[in-house]
Amino acid sequence: MAVLVAGRIMFVDWRELRRAEQAVVLIEQLRLGMIAAEMVSRERGPANGVLGAEAPANEALKTSLAQARDRTDQAYAAFAKALREVPKRRRQQSIGRQVDGFQTALDQARRRVDAVAALPLAQREPASIKVAVDSMIRLVGLLRPVVMLVIDDLHEDQPAMSSVVVGAMLASELRELTGQLGSLLTPALSHDAPLSPDERLAIERMRGRIAQLRVLVASRVSVGHAGEAVRQAHARMERDYFGRADVLVAQVLRSGEHGGYGMSTAQFAARYVPDMNAILGLRDALFDEGRARGQAMHDAQRRTVAVMLGMTGLHIALIVLGLYLMRRRVIKPLGRAAEALEAMRDNRCLHLTAPVQGDEIAAVFDGIAALQAQHQERAALEAERDKLIERLRVQSSTDFLTTLPNRRAFFEAAQAELARARRHGYGLVLLLLDVDHFKRINDTRGHAVGDRALVALTEVLKHSVRQGDVAARIGGEEFVVLLSHCTREDGLRFAERLRETVSSTLVEVGEGQEPLRITVSIGLADVRTHGVGLEQLLSRADRAMYRAKNAGRDRIEVAEAA
């Protein structure tokens, strides 16, 4: 029970340690996911520049776009690799499909940008530019479900880190919306045309959402016990973006009422995008603080686990030390006593040496030794009794001269075989044999020679019958054979072979005397013709055998049909 309690405590502490480790991994995954979203957002800047420049774009724009795409690919590959390197939870089963869908959408969006940028500037429809820009904007939305799954897992493992994580998520969302705001200005800047009412409405809505996020981020920084680095990063964001970039957007909007912006999309991006980096600085500061908190929790939990391991080890050591004497003085001797009792149950004898302490265990060993002696005596008596019973059983069912089954044993075996034949429907053939002129052999050559003739016939029968057949001596010179799984024709062939073998067998009767040749008369009956009753089969075979004798002996007669 003590080990179970300590194990339960260790399990809880170990699980918390694993959660702390998982939190560090999830924070890194979240950071990589937001960097991937950031790179996609950053790619819109040079993409917008190419969309607003005359075709073909100059080498500087092409190089900038190629570098941005390369950064996006590298960031996304790092995020996808981080997702694959940890075991997926149930919520993450759809991540693989979403990752594949993002890659396909990214390729399609890039092809749209390249197709529009390949047209002369005068032929580029504002609608086609807007479609290309929107396709790039939607990419970040495809990454958001994957990032949210990671946030859910992090919240499940470490709820205390929710404030930092949500703050980083809000900062990343703010960076994305500011990027989208710049993209909304791309169609008007590329054609140096006034903003349409729909475009102005979309831009004002976007600025409203940015203002809301600004308030949410500020509240997270103020109430989330943020560190000094986070507060400084927040101040830089307020100074750089909302102090300069937001003013630039307002200036473009005022100029857009009548056209004539005085700058291209590339020039606008060059002034607007750098100030957005302060938002990313705040996001990274929040991530650094989250990583530091996660590492601190992990280190603290590791120390807790180490202390619990030490205390548990000491506790177990004390328990083991206490059990050692019990094992040595009680458990081990009782184990040997149990082995001795089990051996005695299996009719074996296991020698026991009594403990030197002379205590209650020694008394138990003395009692077992006495039981072993009594058990051995009883086992010897039982073995002798079993031998005697087996000898009597064999004698009662075996003919003493030929060692074949006697009449009683044959009837038992034949009745069982007939029952099986009746149940399964296979054939049986019964042969009744009688040694020809046996009385004359006894009278003229003596009973000893007659016995030898019977033994010789027995050897022929033993070598002729198959396994499963039954051969027995049921009278003085009468023998019977029950052939299993046998038809009448097969039985007749067997009887003929048996008759020929017997007639060709010479019986040695002693030195100086001529060997004896014997013959048999055989009667045959089968269950297909004469039924499955044993008495009926024997009666039919007996009449057939006497016909064989009357017909000249040394022959076979088949019983007549009923």
N, C-alpha and C positions, 0 to 999 in steps of 0.2 A: 504493500500500500504506500509505503514511503517513496519507493521508486516511481510508482505511478503518479503520485502527487508532484514529485520533482520533475518527472517527465512532462507532465501537463504544463508546469510553469515554463520549462525549457521550450516546449512546443510553441507556447504563446510568444515568448521572447524571440525565438528563432523566426517565427512568422513575421513579427514586427521588423526584424532585421532584414528579412527578404523583401518586405514592403519598402523599407528605406532604400535598399539597393535598387529595387524596381523604380522607385521614384526618381533616383538619379538618372537611370536609363531613360525614363519617360520624359524627363526635362530635356535631355539631349535630343530625343526624338522630336519633341515639340519645337525645340530651337531649330533643328534642321528643316522641319516642315515649314516653319514661318520664313526661314531663309529662302527655301524654294519658292514660296509664294512671293517673297520680296523680289527675287530674281526675275520671276515672271512679270511682276509689276514694273521692274526696272527696264525690262526688255521693251515695254511699250514706248519709252522715251525715244530711243533711236528708231523704233518702228514708226512712230509718229513723224519723226524727222524725215525719214525716207518717203513717207506718204505725202508730205508737204513740199518735197523738193522736185525739181524738174528731172525727168528721166533722160538719160541714166543718171542716178545719183552719183555724187562725187565720191572719191575713194575714202575720204574721211568718214562720211556717213555709212558707207558699206562696211568699213572696218569696225566702226562703233557698233553697228547692228550685229555683225558676226561675233564680236567679243561678248556682247550681251547675250546672244543665244548660247554661246559656249558656257557662260557663267550659269545660265538657267539649266542647261543639261547637266552640268557638274553638280549643282545644288540639288536638283531633283534626283539624280542617281545616288547621291549620298543619303538623301531622305529615304528612298526606296530600299537601299541596302540596310539602313538602321531598322526599318520595319521588319525586314526578313530575318534579322539576326536574333530576334527575341521570340519566345513562344507566343503564338496568337491566342488571344482570349476569344470568348464567344462573340463579343461585339465586333471583333476585327475580322470575322470570316469573309466579309465583303470587301476588305481592303484591296485584295489582289485585283478584283474586277474594276474597282475604282481607279487603281493605279494604271491599269491597261487603258481604261477610258480616257484618263488625262493625257497619256502619251499620244493617243490618236487625235484628241482634240487639239493638242499643241501643234502637231504636224499640220492639221487642216488649217489652223489659224495662221501659221507661218506661210502656207501656200497662198492664202487669200491676200496677205500683206504683199507678198512678192508679185502676185498677179496684178494688183492695183498699182503698185509702184512701177511696174514695167510699162504702164501706159503713159503717154505724154500728159503733162500736168493739166492742159486744157481739156483733155478728154476724161478726166477723172470725175465721176459723178460724186457729189457730196454723200449721196446715199450709199454708194459702194465704199467710200472711205469710212463712213459710219459703221457699215457691216464689218469691215476689216478691224476697226478699232474695237467694236463690241465683242468680236470673237476673241480678241486678246484679253478683254476685261473679264469675260466669262471663265477664263482659265483658272483664275484665283478661286472662283466659286466652286470649281471641281475639286480643288485641294482642300477646301474647308471641311467637308465631312470626315476626311481622313484625320485631319488635325483635331477635330472635335472628339473623335474616338480616343485619341491619345490623351486629350484633356479629361475625358470621362474616366479613363483608367487611372490617371494621376489623382483625380479627385477621390476615387474609391480607395486608393492606397494611402494617400496623405491629404485628408481634408484640410489640415492646417495650412497647406501651401496654396489653397484656392485663391487667396487674395493676390499673391504674386503672379500666379498663372493667369488669372483673369485680367490683371493689369497689363501683362505682356500681350495677351490676346487683343485687348482693346487698342493698345499702341500699334500692333500689327494691322488691325482693321483700320485705324486712323491713317496709317501709311498707305493702305490700299485705296481708301476713298480719296485721299489727296492726289494719288496718281490718276485715279479715274477722272477727277476734276480737270486735271491737265489734259487728259485724253478727250474730254468733251469739247475742249476748245480747239482741237486739232482740225476738224473740217472747216471752221470759219477762218482760222489762221492760214490754212493751206491755200484758200481761194481769196484771202483778204476781203471777205464779204461780211456784211452785218450778220449778227446772230438772229436766227429766226425766233419767233415766240416760243416754239417748243424747245429749242435749244436753251434759251434763256431760262425757261421754267425748270428744265432738267438740271441746269447748273445751280440755280438757287436752291433747289431741293438738296442737291449734293452738299452745298455749303451749310445748309441747315443740319444735315446729318453729321457733318464734320464738327459743327459747333456742339452738338449733343455729345459726341465722343470726347471732345475736348473737356467737357465738364466731368464726364465719367472717369476719364483718366486722372484728372486733377483730384477727384474724390478718392480714388484708389491710392494715390500717392500720399494724400493727407491723413487718411484713416487707417491705412494698412501697415503702420509702423515701418515705413520705408526707411532705408539707410541713407547716409549722406550722398553716396554715389547716385542713387535714384533721384533724390531731390535736385541735385545739380543737373542731371540729364533732363529733368522736367523743365528747369529754368532755361536751359539751352533751347529746348523745343519751343517754348513760348517766345523766346527772343528771335530765333532764326526763322521758323515757319510762320508763326502768327504775327511776328513783327516785320517780316520782309516778304515772304512768299505769298501770304494772304493779301498783302497790299498790292503785289504785282497782279494777282488775279483780279482784284477790284479795278485796277487801272485798265486791264484788258477789257473788262466788262464795260467800262465807261466808253472806251474807244470803239467797242463793238456796236454801239448804238448807231453809228454812221459809217463804219468801215474805216479802213486806213489804220491798221494796228501799228505799223512801223516796225514789225519784226516777223520773222518766219517761225515755223514750228520748231525748227532746230534752235533758233536763238531763244525762243521762249523756254524750251527745255533746258538750255544751258543756264538760264537764270533761275528757273523754277526748281529743277530737280535737286541741285546741291542743298538747298535749304530744307528739303524733306529728310535729309540724312539725320537731322536732329531727332526726328521721330524714331528712326531706327536706333539711334543712340539710347533713347529712353527704353525702347524694347529690350535692347541688349543688356542695359543696366538692370532691368527687372529680371531677366534671365540669369544674369550673374548672381544676383541676390538669391534667386530661387535655388540655383545650383549650390550656393554656399550653405543655404539653410538645409537643403537635402543632404549634403555631405556632413553637416554638423549632426543632423539627426541620425545619419548612418553611423557616424563615429560613436555617438552616445549609445546607440543601441548595441553596437559591437562591444563596447565596454560592459554594458549590462549583461550581455550574453556571456562574456568572459567571466564576470563575477559569478553568475549563476552556474556556469560550468564548474568553476572551482568549488562552490558550495555543494553542488550536487555530487561532485566527485568525492569530496570529503565525507559527505553523508553516506554515500554508497560504500566508501572504504570502511567506515565504522560499522555499517551493517554487515559487510563481508567479514570483518574481523570478529563480530559477535557470532556469526553463523559458522565460522571455521571450527570452533570448539564443539558446537552442536553436531556438525557433520562428522567430526573425528570421533566423538564419543557416543553419538546416538545414530545419526542417519546412515553413516557408512556401515556400522555393524548390523543395523536393521536391514540394510540393503543386502548384505551377505546372507542374513537369515532368510530374507524373502527368496533369494536365489536358491537357497537350499530347499525351501519348501516347494518351489516350482519344480526343481529337479526331482524331488520326491514324488510330486504329482505325475511327472513324466517317466516314473520308474527309473530314475537315475539317482546316484548318490554323490553328493558334493560335500567334501570334507570341510569341516569348520574348525577354526582355532578360536577358542574362547578368549575374550579380551582379558588382559592382565589386571584390569582394575578390580575385578571380582564384584561388580555391581549387579544391578538388575538385568543389564544386557547379558552378562555372563550367565545368569540363571536361565535366560531365554535360550542361549546357545546350548546349555546342558539339556534343557527340555527337548530341543530339536534333535540333538544327538540320540536321545532315548527314542524319539519317534522314528528316526532313521533306522535304528536297529530293529524296532518292531516292524517297520515297513518292509525291510529286507527279508525278514523271516516270512512275513505274510506273502510277499511277492514270490518267494521260492515255492511256498505251498501252492499258490495259485497257478504257477507255471507247471508244476507237476500235475495238478488237477486238470489243466487244459490239455496237457499231452495225453493223459489217460482218456479224457473225453474224446479227443480227436481219434485216438487209436480205436476206441470202441465204435465210433461213428463209421470209420473206414471198414472195420471188420463187419459191421452190420449191413453194409451196402456193397461189399466186394466179395467176389468168389475167391475163396482161399487158395485154390489151385491155379486158376488162370489169371487172377488179379483183375478180371473184367467185372463190370457191375453185375450184381446178382439179379434175381427176378424182381425183388422189391424195388431196388434202385432203378431197374429198367422201366418198371411201370410208372414211377414218379417222373422220370425224365421224358418218357414217351407221352404221358398225358400232357405235360407242359408244352412239348413240341407240337402235339396235335392241336392244342388250343391256339398256339401262334399261327399254325397253318390255317385254321378255321378263320381267324381274325384277318390275316393278310392275304389269304387266297392262294398260297403256293402249294405245290404238290409234294406228297410223301409216298415212299414205297417201303413196304415191310417185307423182309426176307426171313424165312424160318429155315434153319439148316439142321440136318441130323446126320451124324457120322454113320456111314454105311457099315453094317456088320460089326458094330462096336462090341456087342455082347460076345461075339465069337472071338474078337481080339482079346478081351479080358479072359475068356475061358481058355484059349489056346496059348496065349503068350504072357498072360499075367496082368494083374491090375497096374503094375508099375509101367508096363509098356502102354497100357490104355491111357494112363495119366500123361505119358509123354506125347501120345498122339493128340490129346486134347490141348496140351501146351503148344504143340506145333501149329495146330489149327488156330489157336489164339494169336500167335505171332503173324500168321497170314492175315487174319482179320485186322489187327492193329496197323499193319502196313498198307492195307487196302482201303480202309474207310477214310473219308475226308474229315476235316475239322467241322464240327457241327453234327456229324452223323453219330448214331448211338449203336454200339455193339455190346451184347451181354450174353452171359450163359444163364439159361433159365431152367435147365434140367441137367440130367446126367451127361448125355451127349448131344443135347439140343442147344443151339445158339440162335440168337435173333439179331438182325441188323435193321435199324430204322434209318433210311436215307432221306435227308432233308433237301428241300428245293429240287425235287427229282420227279421226272415223268415216268410213266410206265415203261416206255421204250428205253430210256436211260437206265432204269433199274434192271431191266432184262439184260442189257449189255454188261452192267456191273456184275450181275450174278454169274454170267457166263465167264467173265474174266476170273472171278473168284473161284468158280468151280474148277477151271483149268489150272489155276495156280495151286489149289489144294491137291488136285490129282497128280501134279508134277512134283510135289514136295515129298522128300524122303525123310522119314523119322528115324533117327539113330537110336537104336535100342540097346547098345552095348557092344563090347569087343567080342568078335567071333560070331556075331549074329547078323543075319541079313537085315538091312534097313527095311522099315515098314512103309508101305505106300497106302494112303487112305483116300477115300472119296467121300463126297457129301451129296445128299439129295436136298434140293432147295425148292421151297414153295414161295410164290410171290403174290402179294396183294398190294393194291394201291388205293389211295383215298379217292381218286377221281372215279374209280369204278365201283369200289366197295364201301364208300363212306368213310367218315372220320372217327368212328368208334373203335377204340383199341381192341376190345374183346372181339368185335366183328372181324377186324383185320386179322387178328391172331387165328380166329377160327377158320377163315377162308384160306389163309396161308398154310395152316396145319393140314387141311384137306388136300390142298394142292401138293404139299410135301409127300403125303402118303400115296398120292397118285404117282409121284415120281418114283417112290420106292417100289410100288407095284409094277411100274413100267420098266423096271430093270435097274434102278438106282443110278448114281453118278449122272444126274440129269436135273433139269429145271422144269417145273410145271407152274403155269400161271393160273391163279384162281379164276374160276368161272364168274361171269357177271351175275349180279343178283337178279 
